[in-house]
Structure formats: structure tokens, C-alpha cells
Amino acid sequence: MSAATVRPRALPQRTCVACGTTTNKRELVRIVRTPEMRVLADATGKLAGRGAYICHQAECWMLAVKKGKLERSLRTKLSTDDVQGLLAFSESLPREDA
């Protein structure tokens, strides 16, 4: 490869914990378990802690939160406050399925 040839940069891929769809990292929402054991939606994608990704579809948020897929991925139990915060955040997202 010559110095003039530039390869396109690879985009990071992530998988939705609910539906299993793999896509560009920026198209998913990162959920993080912080070192203080709180579970938050990470809009910046830069918070410290264990992360999981969910796509913008309402069904995926319900599956991830209500059916325990997010708990399994983050290796923690979701408190009532965590669930309410995540569902409130999901309501503010632009929907791809609309």
C-alpha cells in the first residue's frame, strides 16, 4: 500500500441486547452500570462503567427493561428508580419505527 492510499476508517459495531441487531455504535443508545451500581442512559457514550446497547425501537426498550435482558447484560439488578429513569429516557428518543 502506498502512502497516498487511504483506507476508510472502520466504524465500531454494537449489538442491541433486546433484538440482537448489529449496527453502527452511534445508532444505538448506551446504557451503563456505573461503579456506584447505578444504571443510567449514557447519551455521550463516555461514562465509566459496564455498558450495553439498545436500539431506538420501543419494543426493544420494553424487552430490555421488563424481561431482564438489560439486567443480564449489565450483571446487576435494576431498581425501581433505574427502570423509571430508563423508560422516561426512552420516551424522549426519536423513534425509527414511527
Biopython code that builds the backbone (N, CA, C, O; Angstrom):
import numpy as np
from Bio.PDB.StructureBuilder import StructureBuilder

atoms = [
    (1, "MET", "N", (0.846, -1.171, 0.000)),
    (1, "MET", "CA", (0.000, 0.000, 0.000)),
    (1, "MET", "C", (0.893, 1.236, 0.000)),
    (1, "MET", "O", (1.824, 1.341, 0.799)),
    (2, "SER", "N", (0.608, 2.150, -0.883)),
    (2, "SER", "CA", (1.418, 3.364, -0.959)),
    (2, "SER", "C", (0.945, 4.383, 0.073)),
    (2, "SER", "O", (-0.134, 4.250, 0.651)),
    (3, "ALA", "N", (1.760, 5.385, 0.289)),
    (3, "ALA", "CA", (1.439, 6.426, 1.263)),
    (3, "ALA", "C", (0.222, 7.241, 0.833)),
    (3, "ALA", "O", (-0.459, 7.823, 1.678)),
    (4, "ALA", "N", (-0.058, 7.290, -0.467)),
    (4, "ALA", "CA", (-1.174, 8.069, -0.974)),
    (4, "ALA", "C", (-2.515, 7.345, -0.796)),
    (4, "ALA", "O", (-3.569, 7.979, -0.853)),
    (5, "THR", "N", (-2.482, 6.025, -0.582)),
    (5, "THR", "CA", (-3.714, 5.262, -0.426)),
    (5, "THR", "C", (-4.208, 5.372, 1.019)),
    (5, "THR", "O", (-3.479, 5.082, 1.967)),
    (6, "VAL", "N", (-5.451, 5.793, 1.157)),
    (6, "VAL", "CA", (-6.031, 5.950, 2.478)),
    (6, "VAL", "C", (-7.201, 4.977, 2.618)),
    (6, "VAL", "O", (-8.140, 4.996, 1.821)),
    (7, "ARG", "N", (-7.130, 4.143, 3.622)),
    (7, "ARG", "CA", (-8.226, 3.208, 3.858)),
    (7, "ARG", "C", (-9.317, 3.898, 4.666)),
    (7, "ARG", "O", (-9.022, 4.692, 5.559)),
    (8, "PRO", "N", (-10.569, 3.602, 4.359)),
    (8, "PRO", "CA", (-11.646, 4.193, 5.156)),
    (8, "PRO", "C", (-11.599, 3.645, 6.584)),
    (8, "PRO", "O", (-11.269, 2.481, 6.813)),
    (9, "ARG", "N", (-11.929, 4.492, 7.509)),
    (9, "ARG", "CA", (-11.903, 4.110, 8.910)),
    (9, "ARG", "C", (-13.073, 3.170, 9.218)),
    (9, "ARG", "O", (-14.203, 3.423, 8.800)),
    (10, "ALA", "N", (-12.804, 2.111, 9.933)),
    (10, "ALA", "CA", (-13.849, 1.156, 10.303)),
    (10, "ALA", "C", (-14.741, 1.764, 11.377)),
    (10, "ALA", "O", (-14.249, 2.330, 12.352)),
    (11, "LEU", "N", (-16.052, 1.646, 11.196)),
    (11, "LEU", "CA", (-16.994, 2.149, 12.185)),
    (11, "LEU", "C", (-17.245, 1.067, 13.228)),
    (11, "LEU", "O", (-17.483, -0.086, 12.870)),
    (12, "PRO", "N", (-17.195, 1.424, 14.524)),
    (12, "PRO", "CA", (-17.448, 0.428, 15.567)),
    (12, "PRO", "C", (-18.872, -0.112, 15.478)),
    (12, "PRO", "O", (-19.816, 0.651, 15.270)),
    (13, "GLN", "N", (-19.028, -1.411, 15.632)),
    (13, "GLN", "CA", (-20.327, -2.073, 15.576)),
    (13, "GLN", "C", (-20.716, -2.542, 16.976)),
    (13, "GLN", "O", (-19.861, -2.997, 17.737)),
    (14, "ARG", "N", (-21.995, -2.434, 17.321)),
    (14, "ARG", "CA", (-22.518, -2.916, 18.588)),
    (14, "ARG", "C", (-23.831, -3.644, 18.326)),
    (14, "ARG", "O", (-24.461, -3.459, 17.285)),
    (15, "THR", "N", (-24.234, -4.477, 19.290)),
    (15, "THR", "CA", (-25.431, -5.281, 19.157)),
    (15, "THR", "C", (-26.462, -4.879, 20.203)),
    (15, "THR", "O", (-26.129, -4.720, 21.378)),
    (16, "CYS", "N", (-27.704, -4.716, 19.784)),
    (16, "CYS", "CA", (-28.811, -4.410, 20.689)),
    (16, "CYS", "C", (-29.047, -5.618, 21.593)),
    (16, "CYS", "O", (-29.167, -6.739, 21.098)),
    (17, "VAL", "N", (-29.116, -5.410, 22.913)),
    (17, "VAL", "CA", (-29.302, -6.521, 23.846)),
    (17, "VAL", "C", (-30.695, -7.123, 23.731)),
    (17, "VAL", "O", (-30.897, -8.264, 24.147)),
    (18, "ALA", "N", (-31.657, -6.399, 23.185)),
    (18, "ALA", "CA", (-33.032, -6.885, 23.097)),
    (18, "ALA", "C", (-33.298, -7.670, 21.817)),
    (18, "ALA", "O", (-33.753, -8.813, 21.875)),
    (19, "CYS", "N", (-33.021, -7.069, 20.664)),
    (19, "CYS", "CA", (-33.381, -7.712, 19.390)),
    (19, "CYS", "C", (-32.206, -8.397, 18.698)),
    (19, "CYS", "O", (-32.409, -9.189, 17.778)),
    (20, "GLY", "N", (-30.983, -8.102, 19.128)),
    (20, "GLY", "CA", (-29.813, -8.752, 18.543)),
    (20, "GLY", "C", (-29.334, -8.143, 17.240)),
    (20, "GLY", "O", (-28.455, -8.708, 16.589)),
    (21, "THR", "N", (-29.885, -7.007, 16.841)),
    (21, "THR", "CA", (-29.466, -6.339, 15.616)),
    (21, "THR", "C", (-28.094, -5.690, 15.817)),
    (21, "THR", "O", (-27.882, -4.963, 16.787)),
    (22, "THR", "N", (-27.169, -5.956, 14.897)),
    (22, "THR", "CA", (-25.848, -5.341, 14.950)),
    (22, "THR", "C", (-25.821, -4.168, 13.985)),
    (22, "THR", "O", (-26.196, -4.295, 12.820)),
    (23, "THR", "N", (-25.369, -3.017, 14.491)),
    (23, "THR", "CA", (-25.332, -1.811, 13.678)),
    (23, "THR", "C", (-24.242, -0.871, 14.186)),
    (23, "THR", "O", (-23.533, -1.177, 15.144)),
    (24, "ASN", "N", (-24.127, 0.264, 13.533)),
    (24, "ASN", "CA", (-23.167, 1.288, 13.918)),
    (24, "ASN", "C", (-23.419, 1.716, 15.368)),
    (24, "ASN", "O", (-24.563, 1.930, 15.768)),
    (25, "LYS", "N", (-22.364, 1.834, 16.134)),
    (25, "LYS", "CA", (-22.446, 2.190, 17.548)),
    (25, "LYS", "C", (-23.238, 3.469, 17.784)),
    (25, "LYS", "O", (-23.974, 3.562, 18.766)),
    (26, "ARG", "N", (-23.104, 4.443, 16.916)),
    (26, "ARG", "CA", (-23.765, 5.738, 17.072)),
    (26, "ARG", "C", (-25.277, 5.675, 16.857)),
    (26, "ARG", "O", (-25.988, 6.612, 17.220)),
    (27, "GLU", "N", (-25.776, 4.592, 16.276)),
    (27, "GLU", "CA", (-27.209, 4.450, 16.039)),
    (27, "GLU", "C", (-27.930, 3.809, 17.221)),
    (27, "GLU", "O", (-29.154, 3.684, 17.204)),
    (28, "LEU", "N", (-27.183, 3.402, 18.244)),
    (28, "LEU", "CA", (-27.753, 2.760, 19.419)),
    (28, "LEU", "C", (-27.569, 3.660, 20.640)),
    (28, "LEU", "O", (-26.766, 4.593, 20.615)),
    (29, "VAL", "N", (-28.309, 3.378, 21.695)),
    (29, "VAL", "CA", (-28.190, 4.117, 22.951)),
    (29, "VAL", "C", (-27.416, 3.238, 23.928)),
    (29, "VAL", "O", (-27.741, 2.064, 24.107)),
    (30, "ARG", "N", (-26.403, 3.805, 24.553)),
    (30, "ARG", "CA", (-25.611, 3.058, 25.528)),
    (30, "ARG", "C", (-26.248, 3.202, 26.902)),
    (30, "ARG", "O", (-26.592, 4.303, 27.332)),
    (31, "ILE", "N", (-26.397, 2.075, 27.580)),
    (31, "ILE", "CA", (-26.855, 2.037, 28.956)),
    (31, "ILE", "C", (-25.654, 1.598, 29.775)),
    (31, "ILE", "O", (-24.969, 0.645, 29.407)),
    (32, "VAL", "N", (-25.392, 2.280, 30.879)),
    (32, "VAL", "CA", (-24.181, 1.998, 31.648)),
    (32, "VAL", "C", (-24.516, 1.703, 33.106)),
    (32, "VAL", "O", (-25.383, 2.341, 33.704)),
    (33, "ARG", "N", (-23.808, 0.724, 33.662)),
    (33, "ARG", "CA", (-23.834, 0.478, 35.105)),
    (33, "ARG", "C", (-22.587, 1.141, 35.660)),
    (33, "ARG", "O", (-21.467, 0.717, 35.372)),
    (34, "THR", "N", (-22.783, 2.171, 36.449)),
    (34, "THR", "CA", (-21.658, 2.945, 36.972)),
    (34, "THR", "C", (-20.960, 2.174, 38.094)),
    (34, "THR", "O", (-21.516, 1.209, 38.618)),
    (35, "PRO", "N", (-19.753, 2.590, 38.463)),
    (35, "PRO", "CA", (-19.070, 1.952, 39.599)),
    (35, "PRO", "C", (-19.870, 2.056, 40.904)),
    (35, "PRO", "O", (-19.657, 1.259, 41.817)),
    (36, "GLU", "N", (-20.783, 3.023, 41.001)),
    (36, "GLU", "CA", (-21.636, 3.176, 42.178)),
    (36, "GLU", "C", (-22.875, 2.287, 42.095)),
    (36, "GLU", "O", (-23.760, 2.371, 42.946)),
    (37, "MET", "N", (-22.937, 1.423, 41.054)),
    (37, "MET", "CA", (-24.027, 0.465, 40.816)),
    (37, "MET", "C", (-25.347, 1.126, 40.418)),
    (37, "MET", "O", (-26.410, 0.542, 40.627)),
    (38, "ARG", "N", (-25.297, 2.320, 39.855)),
    (38, "ARG", "CA", (-26.480, 2.955, 39.285)),
    (38, "ARG", "C", (-26.539, 2.603, 37.816)),
    (38, "ARG", "O", (-25.501, 2.402, 37.185)),
    (39, "VAL", "N", (-27.741, 2.524, 37.258)),
    (39, "VAL", "CA", (-27.923, 2.231, 35.840)),
    (39, "VAL", "C", (-28.516, 3.469, 35.181)),
    (39, "VAL", "O", (-29.582, 3.947, 35.569)),
    (40, "LEU", "N", (-27.797, 3.985, 34.166)),
    (40, "LEU", "CA", (-28.175, 5.231, 33.504)),
    (40, "LEU", "C", (-28.088, 5.090, 31.993)),
    (40, "LEU", "O", (-27.325, 4.273, 31.477)),
    (41, "ALA", "N", (-28.875, 5.893, 31.292)),
    (41, "ALA", "CA", (-28.706, 6.030, 29.849)),
    (41, "ALA", "C", (-27.542, 6.994, 29.638)),
    (41, "ALA", "O", (-27.512, 8.077, 30.221)),
    (42, "ASP", "N", (-26.599, 6.598, 28.813)),
    (42, "ASP", "CA", (-25.390, 7.380, 28.572)),
    (42, "ASP", "C", (-25.459, 8.004, 27.184)),
    (42, "ASP", "O", (-25.052, 7.390, 26.198)),
    (43, "ALA", "N", (-25.975, 9.220, 27.113)),
    (43, "ALA", "CA", (-26.136, 9.897, 25.821)),
    (43, "ALA", "C", (-24.789, 10.199, 25.162)),
    (43, "ALA", "O", (-24.698, 10.237, 23.935)),
    (44, "THR", "N", (-23.745, 10.415, 25.963)),
    (44, "THR", "CA", (-22.429, 10.740, 25.401)),
    (44, "THR", "C", (-21.662, 9.497, 24.983)),
    (44, "THR", "O", (-20.790, 9.574, 24.117)),
    (45, "GLY", "N", (-21.970, 8.358, 25.580)),
    (45, "GLY", "CA", (-21.241, 7.126, 25.278)),
    (45, "GLY", "C", (-19.877, 7.066, 25.928)),
    (45, "GLY", "O", (-19.044, 6.243, 25.549)),
    (46, "LYS", "N", (-19.632, 7.941, 26.918)),
    (46, "LYS", "CA", (-18.297, 8.029, 27.505)),
    (46, "LYS", "C", (-18.258, 7.821, 29.013)),
    (46, "LYS", "O", (-17.184, 7.903, 29.610)),
    (47, "LEU", "N", (-19.399, 7.554, 29.645)),
    (47, "LEU", "CA", (-19.398, 7.344, 31.087)),
    (47, "LEU", "C", (-18.633, 6.073, 31.441)),
    (47, "LEU", "O", (-18.648, 5.098, 30.688)),
    (48, "ALA", "N", (-17.970, 6.093, 32.587)),
    (48, "ALA", "CA", (-17.233, 4.925, 33.044)),
    (48, "ALA", "C", (-18.207, 3.872, 33.561)),
    (48, "ALA", "O", (-19.191, 4.197, 34.225)),
    (49, "GLY", "N", (-17.926, 2.623, 33.255)),
    (49, "GLY", "CA", (-18.747, 1.528, 33.755)),
    (49, "GLY", "C", (-19.052, 0.519, 32.679)),
    (49, "GLY", "O", (-18.687, 0.694, 31.517)),
    (50, "ARG", "N", (-19.727, -0.543, 33.081)),
    (50, "ARG", "CA", (-20.098, -1.611, 32.161)),
    (50, "ARG", "C", (-21.253, -1.138, 31.288)),
    (50, "ARG", "O", (-22.228, -0.588, 31.801)),
    (51, "GLY", "N", (-21.158, -1.341, 29.989)),
    (51, "GLY", "CA", (-22.163, -0.826, 29.069)),
    (51, "GLY", "C", (-22.907, -1.897, 28.307)),
    (51, "GLY", "O", (-22.423, -3.014, 28.126)),
    (52, "ALA", "N", (-24.096, -1.530, 27.865)),
    (52, "ALA", "CA", (-24.923, -2.353, 26.982)),
    (52, "ALA", "C", (-25.612, -1.386, 26.026)),
    (52, "ALA", "O", (-25.733, -0.196, 26.316)),
    (53, "TYR", "N", (-26.056, -1.897, 24.899)),
    (53, "TYR", "CA", (-26.656, -1.036, 23.881)),
    (53, "TYR", "C", (-28.070, -1.486, 23.539)),
    (53, "TYR", "O", (-28.369, -2.680, 23.496)),
    (54, "ILE", "N", (-28.942, -0.489, 23.295)),
    (54, "ILE", "CA", (-30.326, -0.738, 22.904)),
    (54, "ILE", "C", (-30.645, 0.160, 21.719)),
    (54, "ILE", "O", (-30.243, 1.323, 21.687)),
    (55, "CYS", "N", (-31.379, -0.390, 20.730)),
    (55, "CYS", "CA", (-31.764, 0.448, 19.593)),
    (55, "CYS", "C", (-32.957, 1.326, 19.965)),
    (55, "CYS", "O", (-33.468, 1.223, 21.081)),
    (56, "HIS", "N", (-33.398, 2.163, 19.078)),
    (56, "HIS", "CA", (-34.409, 3.184, 19.355)),
    (56, "HIS", "C", (-35.840, 2.666, 19.326)),
    (56, "HIS", "O", (-36.760, 3.436, 19.597)),
    (57, "GLN", "N", (-36.064, 1.413, 19.014)),
    (57, "GLN", "CA", (-37.418, 0.877, 18.905)),
    (57, "GLN", "C", (-38.032, 0.673, 20.291)),
    (57, "GLN", "O", (-37.370, 0.175, 21.201)),
    (58, "ALA", "N", (-39.287, 1.056, 20.445)),
    (58, "ALA", "CA", (-39.980, 0.951, 21.732)),
    (58, "ALA", "C", (-40.024, -0.490, 22.229)),
    (58, "ALA", "O", (-39.887, -0.738, 23.427)),
    (59, "GLU", "N", (-40.217, -1.448, 21.310)),
    (59, "GLU", "CA", (-40.284, -2.863, 21.701)),
    (59, "GLU", "C", (-38.967, -3.319, 22.328)),
    (59, "GLU", "O", (-38.962, -4.111, 23.271)),
    (60, "CYS", "N", (-37.868, -2.821, 21.808)),
    (60, "CYS", "CA", (-36.556, -3.202, 22.340)),
    (60, "CYS", "C", (-36.369, -2.683, 23.762)),
    (60, "CYS", "O", (-35.819, -3.389, 24.608)),
    (61, "TRP", "N", (-36.814, -1.472, 24.035)),
    (61, "TRP", "CA", (-36.700, -0.917, 25.386)),
    (61, "TRP", "C", (-37.545, -1.726, 26.360)),
    (61, "TRP", "O", (-37.109, -2.006, 27.477)),
    (62, "MET", "N", (-38.754, -2.105, 25.943)),
    (62, "MET", "CA", (-39.612, -2.899, 26.822)),
    (62, "MET", "C", (-38.989, -4.274, 27.088)),
    (62, "MET", "O", (-38.952, -4.732, 28.230)),
    (63, "LEU", "N", (-38.506, -4.921, 26.041)),
    (63, "LEU", "CA", (-37.851, -6.225, 26.214)),
    (63, "LEU", "C", (-36.630, -6.123, 27.118)),
    (63, "LEU", "O", (-36.452, -6.936, 28.026)),
    (64, "ALA", "N", (-35.805, -5.142, 26.873)),
    (64, "ALA", "CA", (-34.558, -4.997, 27.625)),
    (64, "ALA", "C", (-34.818, -4.719, 29.098)),
    (64, "ALA", "O", (-34.145, -5.279, 29.964)),
    (65, "VAL", "N", (-35.791, -3.855, 29.392)),
    (65, "VAL", "CA", (-36.038, -3.454, 30.773)),
    (65, "VAL", "C", (-36.956, -4.448, 31.489)),
    (65, "VAL", "O", (-36.644, -4.881, 32.599)),
    (66, "LYS", "N", (-38.059, -4.808, 30.885)),
    (66, "LYS", "CA", (-39.073, -5.622, 31.563)),
    (66, "LYS", "C", (-38.746, -7.115, 31.594)),
    (66, "LYS", "O", (-39.118, -7.803, 32.545)),
    (67, "LYS", "N", (-38.067, -7.621, 30.585)),
    (67, "LYS", "CA", (-37.795, -9.059, 30.503)),
    (67, "LYS", "C", (-36.426, -9.461, 31.040)),
    (67, "LYS", "O", (-36.050, -10.629, 30.939)),
    (68, "GLY", "N", (-35.672, -8.520, 31.608)),
    (68, "GLY", "CA", (-34.411, -8.856, 32.258)),
    (68, "GLY", "C", (-33.195, -8.959, 31.361)),
    (68, "GLY", "O", (-32.123, -9.342, 31.830)),
    (69, "LYS", "N", (-33.326, -8.630, 30.095)),
    (69, "LYS", "CA", (-32.172, -8.717, 29.197)),
    (69, "LYS", "C", (-31.099, -7.698, 29.555)),
    (69, "LYS", "O", (-29.908, -7.981, 29.429)),
    (70, "LEU", "N", (-31.508, -6.529, 29.993)),
    (70, "LEU", "CA", (-30.560, -5.496, 30.401)),
    (70, "LEU", "C", (-29.870, -5.880, 31.714)),
    (70, "LEU", "O", (-28.667, -5.670, 31.870)),
    (71, "GLU", "N", (-30.624, -6.435, 32.643)),
    (71, "GLU", "CA", (-30.034, -6.892, 33.903)),
    (71, "GLU", "C", (-28.964, -7.949, 33.656)),
    (71, "GLU", "O", (-27.895, -7.915, 34.265)),
    (72, "ARG", "N", (-29.255, -8.875, 32.770)),
    (72, "ARG", "CA", (-28.311, -9.949, 32.449)),
    (72, "ARG", "C", (-27.060, -9.382, 31.791)),
    (72, "ARG", "O", (-25.947, -9.796, 32.114)),
    (73, "SER", "N", (-27.232, -8.461, 30.895)),
    (73, "SER", "CA", (-26.095, -7.880, 30.184)),
    (73, "SER", "C", (-25.212, -7.031, 31.094)),
    (73, "SER", "O", (-23.986, -7.058, 30.985)),
    (74, "LEU", "N", (-25.849, -6.271, 31.997)),
    (74, "LEU", "CA", (-25.106, -5.390, 32.891)),
    (74, "LEU", "C", (-24.669, -6.091, 34.181)),
    (74, "LEU", "O", (-23.914, -5.532, 34.976)),
    (75, "ARG", "N", (-25.150, -7.316, 34.376)),
    (75, "ARG", "CA", (-24.810, -8.115, 35.561)),
    (75, "ARG", "C", (-25.189, -7.408, 36.859)),
    (75, "ARG", "O", (-24.384, -7.302, 37.784)),
    (76, "THR", "N", (-26.428, -6.927, 36.908)),
    (76, "THR", "CA", (-26.931, -6.248, 38.102)),
    (76, "THR", "C", (-28.448, -6.334, 38.116)),
    (76, "THR", "O", (-29.061, -6.705, 37.115)),
    (77, "LYS", "N", (-29.047, -5.996, 39.231)),
    (77, "LYS", "CA", (-30.499, -5.891, 39.341)),
    (77, "LYS", "C", (-30.887, -4.440, 39.142)),
    (77, "LYS", "O", (-30.237, -3.544, 39.681)),
    (78, "LEU", "N", (-31.936, -4.201, 38.378)),
    (78, "LEU", "CA", (-32.427, -2.844, 38.165)),
    (78, "LEU", "C", (-33.368, -2.458, 39.304)),
    (78, "LEU", "O", (-34.300, -3.197, 39.619)),
    (79, "SER", "N", (-33.128, -1.319, 39.911)),
    (79, "SER", "CA", (-34.035, -0.817, 40.937)),
    (79, "SER", "C", (-35.250, -0.187, 40.257)),
    (79, "SER", "O", (-35.248, 0.034, 39.046)),
    (80, "THR", "N", (-36.271, 0.094, 41.036)),
    (80, "THR", "CA", (-37.463, 0.749, 40.504)),
    (80, "THR", "C", (-37.110, 2.118, 39.925)),
    (80, "THR", "O", (-37.637, 2.514, 38.886)),
    (81, "ASP", "N", (-36.213, 2.836, 40.606)),
    (81, "ASP", "CA", (-35.779, 4.142, 40.098)),
    (81, "ASP", "C", (-35.038, 4.007, 38.773)),
    (81, "ASP", "O", (-35.223, 4.824, 37.871)),
    (82, "ASP", "N", (-34.196, 2.975, 38.649)),
    (82, "ASP", "CA", (-33.468, 2.737, 37.399)),
    (82, "ASP", "C", (-34.444, 2.485, 36.252)),
    (82, "ASP", "O", (-34.304, 3.057, 35.171)),
    (83, "VAL", "N", (-35.429, 1.628, 36.496)),
    (83, "VAL", "CA", (-36.423, 1.292, 35.465)),
    (83, "VAL", "C", (-37.187, 2.538, 35.044)),
    (83, "VAL", "O", (-37.361, 2.785, 33.851)),
    (84, "GLN", "N", (-37.645, 3.324, 36.009)),
    (84, "GLN", "CA", (-38.397, 4.538, 35.694)),
    (84, "GLN", "C", (-37.544, 5.529, 34.913)),
    (84, "GLN", "O", (-38.024, 6.144, 33.961)),
    (85, "GLY", "N", (-36.290, 5.688, 35.306)),
    (85, "GLY", "CA", (-35.394, 6.602, 34.604)),
    (85, "GLY", "C", (-35.131, 6.175, 33.175)),
    (85, "GLY", "O", (-35.123, 7.005, 32.267)),
    (86, "LEU", "N", (-34.912, 4.867, 32.967)),
    (86, "LEU", "CA", (-34.653, 4.360, 31.614)),
    (86, "LEU", "C", (-35.885, 4.488, 30.726)),
    (86, "LEU", "O", (-35.772, 4.869, 29.561)),
    (87, "LEU", "N", (-37.057, 4.174, 31.264)),
    (87, "LEU", "CA", (-38.269, 4.287, 30.457)),
    (87, "LEU", "C", (-38.602, 5.743, 30.141)),
    (87, "LEU", "O", (-39.098, 6.043, 29.055)),
    (88, "ALA", "N", (-38.333, 6.648, 31.082)),
    (88, "ALA", "CA", (-38.538, 8.078, 30.819)),
    (88, "ALA", "C", (-37.583, 8.545, 29.728)),
    (88, "ALA", "O", (-37.971, 9.315, 28.849)),
    (89, "PHE", "N", (-36.333, 8.083, 29.780)),
    (89, "PHE", "CA", (-35.360, 8.442, 28.748)),
    (89, "PHE", "C", (-35.803, 7.894, 27.391)),
    (89, "PHE", "O", (-35.680, 8.580, 26.376)),
    (90, "SER", "N", (-36.315, 6.671, 27.368)),
    (90, "SER", "CA", (-36.728, 6.069, 26.096)),
    (90, "SER", "C", (-37.887, 6.820, 25.450)),
    (90, "SER", "O", (-38.007, 6.844, 24.225)),
    (91, "GLU", "N", (-38.742, 7.434, 26.270)),
    (91, "GLU", "CA", (-39.857, 8.213, 25.730)),
    (91, "GLU", "C", (-39.387, 9.464, 25.006)),
    (91, "GLU", "O", (-40.080, 9.963, 24.119)),
    (92, "SER", "N", (-38.217, 9.979, 25.374)),
    (92, "SER", "CA", (-37.704, 11.204, 24.766)),
    (92, "SER", "C", (-36.937, 10.950, 23.472)),
    (92, "SER", "O", (-36.550, 11.896, 22.786)),
    (93, "LEU", "N", (-36.714, 9.681, 23.135)),
    (93, "LEU", "CA", (-35.923, 9.352, 21.938)),
    (93, "LEU", "C", (-36.738, 9.490, 20.658)),
    (93, "LEU", "O", (-37.939, 9.218, 20.656)),
    (94, "PRO", "N", (-36.101, 9.907, 19.578)),
    (94, "PRO", "CA", (-36.776, 9.859, 18.268)),
    (94, "PRO", "C", (-36.929, 8.401, 17.869)),
    (94, "PRO", "O", (-35.979, 7.627, 17.993)),
    (95, "ARG", "N", (-38.082, 8.019, 17.402)),
    (95, "ARG", "CA", (-38.370, 6.624, 17.070)),
    (95, "ARG", "C", (-38.075, 6.345, 15.606)),
    (95, "ARG", "O", (-38.444, 7.117, 14.720)),
    (96, "GLU", "N", (-37.397, 5.216, 15.369)),
    (96, "GLU", "CA", (-37.134, 4.766, 13.998)),
    (96, "GLU", "C", (-38.314, 3.980, 13.465)),
    (96, "GLU", "O", (-38.490, 3.864, 12.252)),
    (97, "ASP", "N", (-39.141, 3.428, 14.383)),
    (97, "ASP", "CA", (-40.240, 2.585, 13.950)),
    (97, "ASP", "C", (-41.528, 3.381, 13.684)),
    (97, "ASP", "O", (-42.554, 2.795, 13.337)),
    (98, "ALA", "N", (-41.480, 4.688, 13.840)),
    (98, "ALA", "CA", (-42.674, 5.508, 13.632)),
    (98, "ALA", "C", (-42.838, 5.881, 12.182)),
    (98, "ALA", "O", (-43.793, 6.571, 11.826)),
]
sb = StructureBuilder()
sb.init_structure("model")
sb.init_model(0)
sb.init_chain("A")
sb.init_seg("    ")
for serial, (resi, resn, name, xyz) in enumerate(atoms, 1):
    if name == "N":
        sb.init_residue(resn, " ", resi, " ")
    sb.init_atom(name, np.array(xyz, "f"), 0.0, 1.0, " ", f" {name:<3s}", serial, name[0])
structure = sb.get_structure()
